[in-house]
């Protein structure tokens, strides 16, 4: 009889702890992860969402690609992080996307990783109220050391493969890229993938 009472009291204690923990987390002002998705092509995206919006998101990602992708002074340094044959010049990126090369492309002299996919612009939250800091559609990359994970230009992991994912908006805000003097994206990717099991944290 005592054992049954003990079991019930332990269960009650566990049940009571859950709302308390939730309340404490909310009180700390922790950012809520929102649902979006990562894709490699418009067709993949169109299987989930409106095809026209998918095209618009891909177009935004392609335009942003030359602005936010990590820049390297030479091709070998870029390929150290992203793999052989996975780097290009801004002019090559513009040609592949069918757009005009950016102004800085004429000066030449740097390389950046090829775009491996795009992050949808928080499609699953568009029907609701506006968020203070929404997720923007943007290009995604894959490092040489972690080919299964989509990452933003700032090396933030967002999804393991194509499909929906939950991320915190503040972790994926696009930023203009600076010049990278030596390799590091790949090494950072390997460390992050081993130390983190979830995205948006």
N, CA, C and O of each residue as an XYZ file, in Angstrom:
804
protein
N       0.838     -1.203      0.000
C       0.000      0.000      0.000
C       0.870      1.249      0.000
O       0.578      2.212     -0.709
N       1.925      1.236      0.784
C       2.824      2.393      0.853
C       3.472      2.647     -0.499
O       3.660      3.795     -0.902
N       3.817      1.555     -1.206
C       4.462      1.696     -2.514
C       3.547      2.411     -3.502
O       4.006      3.237     -4.291
N       2.230      2.089     -3.458
C       1.280      2.732     -4.360
C       1.183      4.225     -4.071
O       1.127      5.039     -4.994
N       1.163      4.579     -2.804
C       1.088      5.996     -2.409
C       2.319      6.740     -2.883
O       2.218      7.862     -3.379
N       3.499      6.114     -2.731
C       4.750      6.737     -3.163
C       4.745      6.972     -4.666
O       5.151      8.035     -5.135
N       4.281      5.971     -5.427
C       4.231      6.103     -6.889
C       3.316      7.241     -7.302
O       3.641      8.019     -8.199
N       2.154      7.334     -6.632
C       1.205      8.398     -6.963
C       1.784      9.773     -6.636
O       1.604     10.720     -7.401
N       2.480      9.885     -5.496
C       3.042     11.173     -5.093
C       4.139     11.617     -6.049
O       4.275     12.807     -6.335
N       4.941     10.640     -6.557
C       5.994     10.972     -7.525
C       5.382     11.469     -8.825
O       5.858     12.441     -9.412
N       4.307     10.788     -9.281
C       3.625     11.210    -10.505
C       3.048     12.609    -10.352
O       3.147     13.434    -11.259
N       2.444     12.868     -9.199
C       1.852     14.180     -8.939
C       2.917     15.265     -8.963
O       2.695     16.355     -9.490
N       4.083     14.955     -8.384
C       5.187     15.913     -8.345
C       5.674     16.232     -9.749
O       5.967     17.386    -10.061
N       5.761     15.215    -10.596
C       6.209     15.419    -11.979
C       5.219     16.263    -12.763
O       5.611     17.141    -13.532
N       3.922     15.992    -12.566
C       2.878     16.743    -13.259
C       2.915     18.212    -12.855
O       2.758     19.103    -13.690
N       3.124     18.452    -11.563
C       3.161     19.831    -11.056
C       4.387     20.585    -11.545
O       4.342     21.806    -11.697
N       5.482     19.874    -11.791
C       6.728     20.521    -12.224
C       6.637     21.077    -13.635
O       7.280     22.081    -13.941
N       5.847     20.442    -14.508
C       5.794     20.852    -15.923
C       5.271     22.269    -16.105
O       5.954     23.079    -16.732
N       4.077     22.615    -15.582
C       3.614     23.997    -15.767
C       4.515     25.022    -15.103
O       4.641     26.147    -15.587
N       5.150     24.637    -13.982
C       6.057     25.550    -13.293
C       7.243     25.879    -14.173
O       7.645     27.038    -14.279
N       7.812     24.844    -14.814
C       8.962     25.042    -15.695
C       8.568     25.898    -16.896
O       9.330     26.762    -17.328
N       7.362     25.649    -17.436
C       6.875     26.426    -18.580
C       6.722     27.892    -18.206
O       7.085     28.782    -18.977
N       6.186     28.134    -17.026
C       5.988     29.496    -16.539
C       7.325     30.220    -16.378
O       7.459     31.386    -16.747
N       8.307     29.514    -15.824
C       9.623     30.119    -15.610
C      10.286     30.474    -16.937
O      10.902     31.532    -17.066
N      10.156     29.583    -17.925
C      10.743     29.843    -19.234
C      10.087     31.049    -19.898
O      10.762     31.873    -20.516
N       8.758     31.146    -19.764
C       8.051     32.269    -20.361
C       8.435     33.569    -19.678
O       8.543     34.617    -20.315
N       8.639     33.483    -18.372
C       9.013     34.658    -17.599
C      10.385     35.177    -17.960
O      10.658     36.366    -17.793
N      11.260     34.306    -18.456
C      12.617     34.719    -18.814
C      12.654     35.397    -20.187
O      13.710     35.853    -20.627
N      11.506     35.462    -20.858
C      11.462     36.121    -22.153
C      12.160     35.355    -23.248
O      12.729     35.962    -24.156
N      12.133     34.041    -23.191
C      12.775     33.228    -24.210
C      12.017     33.355    -25.528
O      10.786     33.378    -25.554
N      12.768     33.435    -26.611
C      12.177     33.573    -27.932
C      11.541     32.263    -28.383
O      12.103     31.186    -28.188
N      10.377     32.370    -28.979
C       9.668     31.180    -29.448
C      10.130     30.789    -30.847
O      10.264     31.642    -31.724
N      10.369     29.509    -31.050
C      10.736     29.013    -32.376
C       9.485     28.978    -33.246
O       8.404     28.630    -32.770
N       9.629     29.339    -34.521
C       8.501     29.345    -35.446
C       8.744     28.326    -36.552
O       9.878     27.921    -36.803
N       7.675     27.924    -37.200
C       7.777     26.893    -38.236
C       7.980     27.517    -39.613
O       7.251     28.429    -40.004
N       8.964     27.026    -40.335
C       9.207     27.406    -41.722
C       9.706     26.153    -42.440
O       9.447     25.046    -41.968
N      10.406     26.288    -43.556
C      10.846     25.098    -44.281
C      12.051     25.399    -45.163
O      12.267     26.540    -45.572
N      12.830     24.361    -45.450
C      14.001     24.473    -46.317
C      13.781     23.621    -47.565
O      13.271     22.504    -47.482
N      14.167     24.157    -48.713
C      13.991     23.447    -49.983
C      15.196     23.641    -50.892
O      15.969     24.585    -50.731
N      15.342     22.731    -51.848
C      16.380     22.859    -52.858
C      15.823     23.421    -54.155
O      16.547     24.082    -54.900
N      14.549     23.171    -54.438
C      13.926     23.603    -55.687
C      12.527     24.157    -55.442
O      11.929     23.933    -54.389
N      12.015     24.885    -56.435
C      10.650     25.405    -56.378
C       9.644     24.256    -56.374
O       8.623     24.332    -55.691
N       9.920     23.197    -57.129
C       9.006     22.050    -57.187
C       8.828     21.401    -55.819
O       7.720     21.017    -55.446
N       9.924     21.280    -55.076
C       9.826     20.726    -53.720
C       8.948     21.618    -52.853
O       8.095     21.138    -52.106
N       9.168     22.913    -52.964
C       8.403     23.885    -52.188
C       6.929     23.851    -52.570
O       6.054     23.923    -51.706
N       6.657     23.741    -53.878
C       5.274     23.759    -54.379
C       4.453     22.558    -53.915
O       3.223     22.593    -53.944
N       5.132     21.505    -53.490
C       4.418     20.339    -52.959
C       3.796     20.657    -51.597
O       2.882     19.969    -51.141
N       4.315     21.723    -50.951
C       3.823     22.116    -49.635
C       2.996     23.404    -49.688
O       1.982     23.529    -49.002
N       3.448     24.373    -50.525
C       2.909     25.723    -50.482
C       2.548     26.258    -51.869
O       2.705     25.563    -52.872
N       2.068     27.489    -51.910
C       1.705     28.156    -53.151
C       2.913     28.297    -54.072
O       3.919     28.883    -53.672
N       2.838     27.767    -55.310
C       3.980     27.804    -56.237
C       4.512     29.207    -56.515
O       5.722     29.403    -56.629
N       3.606     30.184    -56.627
C       4.041     31.559    -56.910
C       4.851     32.130    -55.756
O       5.845     32.826    -55.964
N       4.414     31.827    -54.536
C       5.171     32.306    -53.377
C       6.513     31.597    -53.293
O       7.508     32.188    -52.874
N       6.542     30.331    -53.690
C       7.802     29.580    -53.707
C       8.800     30.224    -54.670
O       9.983     30.358    -54.357
N       8.300     30.624    -55.856
C       9.156     31.287    -56.839
C       9.676     32.615    -56.295
O      10.838     32.970    -56.490
N       8.792     33.342    -55.611
C       9.186     34.631    -55.039
C      10.256     34.455    -53.975
O      11.204     35.237    -53.908
N      10.107     33.433    -53.145
C      11.084     33.180    -52.087
C      12.436     32.761    -52.667
O      13.484     33.194    -52.189
N      12.405     31.913    -53.703
C      13.645     31.517    -54.351
C      14.315     32.727    -54.993
O      15.534     32.880    -54.910
N      13.524     33.584    -55.633
C      14.072     34.789    -56.251
C      14.732     35.701    -55.238
O      15.791     36.270    -55.501
N      14.099     35.843    -54.068
C      14.674     36.672    -53.012
C      15.984     36.070    -52.515
O      16.950     36.787    -52.256
N      16.005     34.741    -52.384
C      17.212     34.057    -51.913
C      18.355     34.218    -52.914
O      19.498     34.449    -52.520
N      18.047     34.096    -54.207
C      19.076     34.248    -55.239
C      19.647     35.664    -55.251
O      20.853     35.853    -55.412
N      18.779     36.651    -55.081
C      19.220     38.044    -55.041
C      20.101     38.307    -53.826
O      21.092     39.032    -53.908
N      19.731     37.712    -52.709
C      20.466     37.899    -51.464
C      21.797     37.141    -51.441
O      22.720     37.512    -50.716
N      21.881     36.078    -52.243
C      23.034     35.179    -52.244
C      24.380     35.906    -52.351
O      25.281     35.660    -51.549
N      24.519     36.793    -53.330
C      25.802     37.482    -53.527
C      26.091     38.505    -52.422
O      27.236     38.922    -52.244
N      25.064     38.904    -51.692
C      25.239     39.894    -50.631
C      25.664     39.269    -49.298
O      26.470     39.837    -48.561
N      25.104     38.081    -49.002
C      25.322     37.503    -47.678
C      26.271     36.313    -47.633
O      26.766     35.967    -46.560
N      26.540     35.669    -48.789
C      27.415     34.483    -48.787
C      28.809     34.844    -48.297
O      29.299     35.925    -48.623
N      29.470     33.977    -47.522
C      30.844     34.240    -47.064
C      31.761     34.462    -48.263
O      31.677     33.734    -49.252
N      32.638     35.465    -48.179
C      33.549     35.782    -49.286
C      34.974     35.343    -48.934
O      35.444     35.555    -47.816
N      35.647     34.731    -49.902
C      37.018     34.235    -49.716
C      37.946     34.866    -50.751
O      37.554     35.108    -51.893
N      39.178     35.127    -50.329
C      40.129     35.775    -51.227
C      40.606     34.852    -52.335
O      41.047     35.327    -53.382
N      40.530     33.543    -52.127
C      40.910     32.614    -53.195
C      40.016     31.376    -53.161
O      39.402     31.064    -52.141
N      39.957     30.689    -54.277
C      39.068     29.546    -54.442
C      39.422     28.389    -53.515
O      38.534     27.721    -52.986
N      40.714     28.152    -53.317
C      41.150     27.041    -52.463
C      40.649     27.198    -51.031
O      40.240     26.221    -50.404
N      40.678     28.421    -50.517
C      40.215     28.673    -49.148
C      38.715     28.407    -49.036
O      38.241     27.857    -48.043
N      37.982     28.806    -50.067
C      36.538     28.570    -50.077
C      36.235     27.078    -50.134
O      35.354     26.583    -49.430
N      36.980     26.365    -50.985
C      36.738     24.925    -51.138
C      37.156     24.140    -49.901
O      36.671     23.028    -49.687
N      38.042     24.693    -49.087
C      38.411     24.050    -47.821
C      37.193     23.952    -46.916
O      37.040     22.982    -46.174
N      36.332     24.951    -46.979
C      35.131     24.971    -46.140
C      33.927     24.303    -46.789
O      33.095     23.711    -46.101
N      33.832     24.397    -48.123
C      32.600     23.957    -48.780
C      32.763     22.800    -49.762
O      31.765     22.268    -50.248
N      33.991     22.402    -50.062
C      34.211     21.258    -50.936
C      34.650     21.652    -52.339
O      34.324     22.735    -52.824
N      35.388     20.765    -52.977
C      35.887     21.001    -54.331
C      34.716     21.132    -55.303
O      33.799     20.311    -55.309
N      34.765     22.185    -56.124
C      33.708     22.407    -57.101
C      32.460     23.046    -56.537
O      31.462     23.171    -57.247
N      32.486     23.459    -55.258
C      31.306     24.026    -54.608
C      31.408     25.531    -54.402
O      30.636     26.104    -53.634
N      32.365     26.182    -55.088
C      32.544     27.625    -54.934
C      32.465     28.319    -56.288
O      32.726     27.704    -57.322
N      32.107     29.592    -56.283
C      31.944     30.351    -57.515
C      32.224     31.831    -57.276
O      32.316     32.281    -56.134
N      32.356     32.581    -58.373
C      32.504     34.030    -58.271
C      31.103     34.645    -58.287
O      30.151     33.981    -58.697
N      30.957     35.895    -57.851
C      29.645     36.556    -57.918
C      29.093     36.611    -59.337
O      27.885     36.490    -59.539
N      29.974     36.794    -60.324
C      29.534     36.843    -61.719
C      28.962     35.497    -62.154
O      27.945     35.448    -62.847
N      29.615     34.401    -61.749
C      29.110     33.063    -62.077
C      27.759     32.809    -61.409
O      26.869     32.203    -62.007
N      27.613     33.269    -60.181
C      26.351     33.098    -59.457
C      25.228     33.856    -60.159
O      24.112     33.351    -60.279
N      25.529     35.069    -60.622
C      24.527     35.885    -61.319
C      24.119     35.234    -62.635
O      22.941     35.234    -62.994
N      25.091     34.680    -63.351
C      24.804     34.012    -64.623
C      23.902     32.801    -64.407
O      22.946     32.589    -65.152
N      24.215     32.007    -63.377
C      23.414     30.818    -63.074
C      21.989     31.188    -62.684
O      21.042     30.463    -62.989
N      21.846     32.329    -62.004
C      20.524     32.764    -61.553
C      19.775     33.541    -62.624
O      18.580     33.799    -62.482
N      20.472     33.919    -63.701
C      19.843     34.697    -64.761
C      19.621     36.140    -64.384
O      18.681     36.774    -64.866
N      20.489     36.676    -63.513
C      20.373     38.061    -63.071
C      21.622     38.846    -63.461
O      22.610     38.278    -63.925
N      21.558     40.162    -63.265
C      22.712     41.007    -63.554
C      23.770     40.820    -62.471
O      23.429     40.755    -61.290
N      25.061     40.732    -62.849
C      26.121     40.618    -61.848
C      26.130     41.840    -60.941
O      25.898     42.952    -61.416
N      26.392     41.664    -59.648
C      26.449     42.816    -58.736
C      27.601     43.740    -59.100
O      28.536     43.331    -59.788
N      27.535     44.984    -58.640
C      28.547     45.980    -58.982
C      29.950     45.549    -58.583
O      30.907     45.783    -59.320
N      30.075     44.913    -57.409
C      31.400     44.514    -56.923
C      32.002     43.354    -57.707
O      33.190     43.061    -57.570
N      31.176     42.683    -58.541
C      31.668     41.531    -59.282
C      32.713     41.932    -60.323
O      33.582     41.135    -60.678
N      32.623     43.181    -60.812
C      33.559     43.626    -61.833
C      34.977     43.734    -61.307
O      35.941     43.616    -62.063
N      35.100     43.959    -60.002
C      36.441     44.065    -59.413
C      37.095     42.698    -59.266
O      38.321     42.596    -59.208
N      36.263     41.625    -59.206
C      36.782     40.256    -59.126
C      37.554     40.017    -57.844
O      37.496     40.804    -56.899
N      38.289     38.892    -57.839
C      39.203     38.645    -56.729
C      38.641     37.918    -55.536
O      39.365     37.745    -54.556
N      37.377     37.473    -55.550
C      36.903     36.680    -54.417
C      35.910     35.613    -54.862
O      35.310     35.685    -55.935
N      35.765     34.617    -53.986
C      34.894     33.476    -54.267
C      33.931     33.278    -53.104
O      34.180     33.737    -51.990
N      32.846     32.600    -53.375
C      31.850     32.314    -52.339
C      31.234     30.944    -52.606
O      31.301     30.445    -53.729
N      30.633     30.328    -51.580
C      30.033     28.996    -51.771
C      28.807     29.075    -52.659
O      28.120     30.095    -52.702
N      28.539     27.985    -53.367
C      27.318     27.913    -54.167
C      26.111     27.751    -53.251
O      26.203     27.145    -52.184
N      25.001     28.291    -53.675
C      23.761     28.173    -52.923
C      23.222     26.754    -53.080
O      23.077     26.268    -54.202
N      22.924     26.088    -51.967
C      22.452     24.701    -51.989
C      20.951     24.563    -51.778
O      20.399     23.473    -51.926
N      20.284     25.669    -51.430
C      18.847     25.628    -51.186
C      18.378     26.984    -50.710
O      19.136     27.953    -50.726
N      17.122     27.053    -50.285
C      16.612     28.325    -49.759
C      15.656     28.079    -48.599
O      14.968     27.061    -48.531
N      15.641     29.039    -47.700
C      14.743     28.984    -46.542
C      13.472     29.731    -46.912
O      13.527     30.890    -47.324
N      12.333     29.076    -46.767
C      11.054     29.710    -47.086
C      10.771     30.832    -46.098
O      11.201     30.777    -44.946
N      10.056     31.835    -46.546
C       9.788     32.999    -45.701
C       8.667     32.806    -44.708
O       7.684     33.547    -44.711
N       8.817     31.819    -43.869
C       7.868     31.562    -42.779
C       6.434     31.429    -43.270
O       5.530     32.092    -42.764
N       6.237     30.568    -44.258
C       4.935     30.419    -44.907
C       3.821     29.985    -43.962
O       2.681     30.432    -44.093
N       4.149     29.120    -43.017
C       3.105     28.567    -42.159
C       2.577     29.574    -41.145
O       1.640     29.274    -40.404
N       3.172     30.772    -41.104
C       2.734     31.781    -40.145
C       2.128     33.006    -40.841
O       1.787     33.989    -40.185
N       1.996     32.942    -42.168
C       1.529     34.117    -42.908
C       0.047     34.404    -42.711
O      -0.388     35.547    -42.849
N      -0.727     33.381    -42.390
C      -2.165     33.591    -42.240
C      -2.508     34.198    -40.883
O      -3.606     34.723    -40.704
N      -1.599     34.134    -39.944
C      -1.844     34.665    -38.611
C      -1.411     36.112    -38.481
O      -1.217     36.805    -39.480
N      -1.262     36.562    -37.251
C      -0.845     37.937    -37.001
C       0.617     38.152    -37.352
O       1.396     37.204    -37.443
N       0.975     39.406    -37.547
C       2.355     39.733    -37.892
C       3.268     39.556    -36.682
O       2.910     39.889    -35.552
N       4.457     39.023    -36.954
C       5.438     38.829    -35.896
C       6.366     40.037    -35.825
O       6.560     40.738    -36.818
N       6.933     40.275    -34.654
C       7.854     41.394    -34.491
C       9.105     41.198    -35.335
O       9.655     42.160    -35.872
N       9.551     39.960    -35.451
C      10.768     39.665    -36.195
C      10.551     38.411    -37.045
O      10.906     37.309    -36.626
N       9.972     38.575    -38.228
C       9.667     37.412    -39.062
C      10.913     36.778    -39.665
O      11.984     37.384    -39.689
N      10.758     35.554    -40.150
C      11.839     34.858    -40.843
C      11.820     35.273    -42.310
O      10.779     35.202    -42.962
N      12.959     35.703    -42.828
C      13.051     36.113    -44.228
C      13.483     34.943    -45.104
O      14.265     34.094    -44.677
N      12.969     34.904    -46.329
C      13.459     33.934    -47.314
C      14.917     34.276    -47.589
O      15.258     35.449    -47.743
N      15.778     33.266    -47.652
C      17.210     33.510    -47.816
C      17.933     32.262    -48.312
O      17.401     31.156    -48.221
N      19.164     32.441    -48.845
C      19.918     31.298    -49.356
C      20.431     30.401    -48.241
O      20.670     30.850    -47.120
N      20.597     29.120    -48.571
C      21.136     28.153    -47.623
C      22.356     27.464    -48.240
O      22.468     27.350    -49.461
N      23.261     27.010    -47.382
C      24.522     26.413    -47.820
C      24.768     25.104    -47.066
O      24.104     24.812    -46.072
N      25.732     24.323    -47.557
C      26.141     23.094    -46.885
C      27.661     23.069    -46.812
O      28.336     23.248    -47.826
N      28.196     22.851    -45.632
C      29.653     22.830    -45.478
C      30.234     21.495    -45.940
O      29.519     20.499    -46.051
N      31.507     21.490    -46.198
C      32.187     20.268    -46.642
C      32.106     19.175    -45.593
O      32.021     17.995    -45.933
N      32.132     19.553    -44.322
C      32.153     18.578    -43.230
C      30.771     18.128    -42.773
O      30.663     17.253    -41.914
N      29.721     18.707    -43.329
C      28.365     18.376    -42.881
C      27.402     18.567    -44.054
O      26.685     19.565    -44.119
N      27.389     17.606    -44.975
C      26.606     17.736    -46.199
C      25.108     17.503    -45.998
O      24.323     17.735    -46.917
N      24.710     17.058    -44.840
C      23.295     16.756    -44.616
C      22.515     17.945    -44.051
O      21.284     17.934    -44.054
N      23.221     18.966    -43.568
C      22.554     20.067    -42.880
C      22.562     21.360    -43.693
O      23.609     21.801    -44.169
N      21.389     21.956    -43.844
C      21.281     23.278    -44.464
C      21.677     24.328    -43.431
O      21.255     24.260    -42.277
N      22.499     25.314    -43.854
C      22.954     26.381    -42.971
C      22.785     27.738    -43.624
O      22.842     27.862    -44.847
N      22.578     28.750    -42.806
C      22.506     30.103    -43.335
C      23.922     30.595    -43.637
O      24.899     29.910    -43.335
N      24.025     31.772    -44.227
C      25.329     32.342    -44.557
C      26.157     32.639    -43.315
O      27.380     32.752    -43.400
N      25.504     32.768    -42.158
C      26.221     33.015    -40.912
C      26.532     31.712    -40.158
O      26.897     31.733    -38.983
N      26.378     30.569    -40.866
C      26.726     29.252    -40.312
C      25.759     28.776    -39.233
O      26.150     28.034    -38.332
N      24.505     29.195    -39.321
C      23.492     28.734    -38.377
C      22.753     27.538    -38.983
O      22.150     27.680    -40.047
N      22.780     26.367    -38.341
C      22.062     25.206    -38.879
C      20.557     25.417    -38.777
O      20.062     25.845    -37.734
N      19.821     25.119    -39.854
C      18.370     25.329    -39.832
C      17.561     24.068    -40.127
O      16.414     23.965    -39.692
N      18.129     23.112    -40.853
C      17.353     21.909    -41.180
C      18.263     20.786    -41.640
O      19.272     21.022    -42.305
N      17.898     19.561    -41.281
C      18.596     18.379    -41.789
C      17.750     17.801    -42.911
O      16.902     16.939    -42.682
N      17.983     18.274    -44.108
C      17.216     17.813    -45.251
C      16.054     18.723    -45.591
O      15.786     19.701    -44.893
N      15.367     18.390    -46.673
C      14.259     19.191    -47.188
C      13.012     19.003    -46.335
O      12.736     17.903    -45.856
N      12.253     20.096    -46.148
C      11.000     20.016    -45.418
C      10.892     21.031    -44.305
O      11.734     21.922    -44.185
N       9.863     20.903    -43.490
C       9.590     21.882    -42.445
C      10.599     21.790    -41.303
O      11.196     20.743    -41.055
N      10.768     22.912    -40.622
C      11.698     22.987    -39.503
C      11.269     24.107    -38.571
O      10.543     25.011    -38.983
N      11.710     24.058    -37.322
C      11.419     25.116    -36.360
C      12.702     25.857    -36.025
O      13.703     25.242    -35.658
N      12.672     27.186    -36.152
C      13.839     28.003    -35.850
C      13.424     29.293    -35.152
O      12.269     29.710    -35.237
N      14.371     29.919    -34.462
C      14.119     31.200    -33.819
C      14.479     32.321    -34.801
O      15.597     32.344    -35.315
N      13.559     33.243    -35.068
C      13.792     34.296    -36.059
C      15.094     35.075    -35.864
O      15.760     35.409    -36.844
N      15.462     35.365    -34.633
C      16.671     36.163    -34.393
C      17.940     35.445    -34.815
O      18.962     36.089    -35.051
N      17.896     34.111    -34.917
C      19.099     33.347    -35.261
C      19.360     33.303    -36.759
O      20.428     32.866    -37.187
N      18.388     33.753    -37.570
C      18.550     33.666    -39.022
C      18.328     35.011    -39.715
O      17.910     35.054    -40.873
N      18.605     36.097    -39.014
C      18.494     37.402    -39.650
C      19.678     37.605    -40.598
O      20.822     37.563    -40.147
N      19.442     37.824    -41.899
C      20.539     37.971    -42.873
C      21.420     39.179    -42.562
O      20.943     40.218    -42.107
N      22.714     39.015    -42.820
C      23.683     40.094    -42.614
C      24.616     40.168    -43.814
O      24.968     39.132    -44.378
N      25.033     41.389    -44.225
C      26.013     41.508    -45.308
C      27.287     40.770    -44.931
O      27.747     40.867    -43.793
N      27.857     40.038    -45.872
C      29.032     39.219    -45.565
C      30.319     40.020    -45.648
O      30.444     40.940    -46.456
N      31.272     39.660    -44.802
C      32.607     40.236    -44.862
C      33.550     39.237    -45.528
O      33.158     38.117    -45.855
N      34.774     39.651    -45.718
C      35.763     38.778    -46.339
C      36.329     37.812    -45.304
O      36.694     38.210    -44.198
N      36.395     36.542    -45.681
C      36.957     35.506    -44.815
C      38.399     35.269    -45.261
O      38.634     34.888    -46.408
N      39.353     35.486    -44.381
C      40.765     35.367    -44.744
C      41.267     33.933    -44.796
O      42.191     33.622    -45.548
N      40.663     33.063    -44.004
C      41.096     31.664    -44.009
C      39.907     30.771    -43.711
O      38.847     31.252    -43.312
N      40.081     29.469    -43.904
C      38.992     28.524    -43.684
C      38.490     28.526    -42.257
O      39.206     28.949    -41.350
N      37.281     28.065    -42.044
C      36.720     28.031    -40.695
C      35.265     27.609    -40.674
O      34.804     27.026    -39.693
N      34.534     27.894    -41.741
C      33.109     27.558    -41.797
C      32.903     26.059    -41.615
O      32.030     25.633    -40.859
N      33.714     25.260    -42.316
C      33.578     23.811    -42.206
C      33.887     23.295    -40.826
O      33.169     22.441    -40.304
N      34.960     23.807    -40.218
C      35.348     23.377    -38.880
C      34.285     23.778    -37.870
O      33.948     23.002    -36.976
N      33.753     24.993    -38.011
C      32.700     25.449    -37.111
C      31.463     24.573    -37.273
O      30.790     24.252    -36.293
N      31.166     24.189    -38.510
C      30.001     23.347    -38.776
C      30.132     22.007    -38.075
O      29.167     21.509    -37.495
N      31.324     21.421    -38.127
C      31.556     20.124    -37.493
C      31.371     20.221    -35.984
O      30.790     19.331    -35.363
N      31.871     21.315    -35.395
C      31.745     21.500    -33.946
C      30.288     21.685    -33.550
O      29.817     21.099    -32.575
N      29.574     22.517    -34.327
C      28.182     22.785    -33.997
C      27.317     21.548    -34.116
O      26.445     21.313    -33.279
N      27.555     20.747    -35.162
C      26.730     19.569    -35.383
C      26.934     18.534    -34.293
O      26.027     17.756    -34.001
N      28.123     18.516    -33.684
C      28.393     17.546    -32.625
C      27.929     18.038    -31.267
O      27.656     17.239    -30.372
N      27.838     19.363    -31.111
C      27.474     19.904    -29.802
C      26.010     20.296    -29.693
O      25.513     20.546    -28.596
N      25.302     20.352    -30.851
C      23.905     20.764    -30.834
C      23.037     19.742    -31.540
O      23.351     19.294    -32.643
N      21.929     19.375    -30.885
C      21.043     18.370    -31.477
C      19.749     18.964    -31.972
O      18.908     18.250    -32.519
N      19.568     20.300    -31.786
C      18.337     20.938    -32.244
C      18.662     22.268    -32.894
O      19.742     22.822    -32.688
N      17.717     22.784    -33.685
C      17.940     24.028    -34.397
C      17.266     25.183    -33.663
O      16.359     25.002    -32.851
N      17.759     26.386    -33.992
C      17.155     27.598    -33.447
C      17.582     27.911    -32.044
O      17.081     28.875    -31.465
N      18.501     27.133    -31.451
C      18.906     27.392    -30.082
C      20.119     28.241    -29.990
O      20.579     28.544    -28.889
